[in-house]
Amino acid sequence: MRTGNPVLKEDTFNIDKSMYERPMTIEGTTNKTMVLLFIVVMSATFSWFLYFDGEQILLLILIFTIIAFGIGLITTILHLRPLCMLY
């Protein structure tokens, strides 16, 4: 398959199997879901209280959006996708 997308190269799906020796379990999936849900709820609560305390959170939203975009861009350009999936 030929594509111009820099992420979808021929070796994109040829992942080193030694990184994933442990099988995926229901318990592991539940734990990861709970951790990510906790992070989302805590960040939403933090921004909610900042907003209702009269703080200007637009600048924080802009800064963290740029940081997240930068991390995603670096991850994509340097082909660090397995590092993101290790969690």
URCOR-V411051 format. One record per pair of residues at least 24 apart in sequence whose ideal C-beta (glycine too) atoms are under 10 Angstrom apart, sorted by the first residue. I is the first residue (numbers start at 1). J is the second residue. Records with the same first field share a line. If there is no record, write none. Layout:
# URCOR-V411051
I = J ; J
This chain:
# URCOR-V411051
5 = 76
6 = 76 ; 77 ; 79
7 = 75 ; 76 ; 77 ; 79 ; 81
9 = 79
11 = 79
12 = 79 ; 81
15 = 81 ; 82 ; 85
16 = 82
19 = 82 ; 83 ; 85 ; 86
20 = 82 ; 85 ; 86
32 = 87
35 = 87
36 = 87
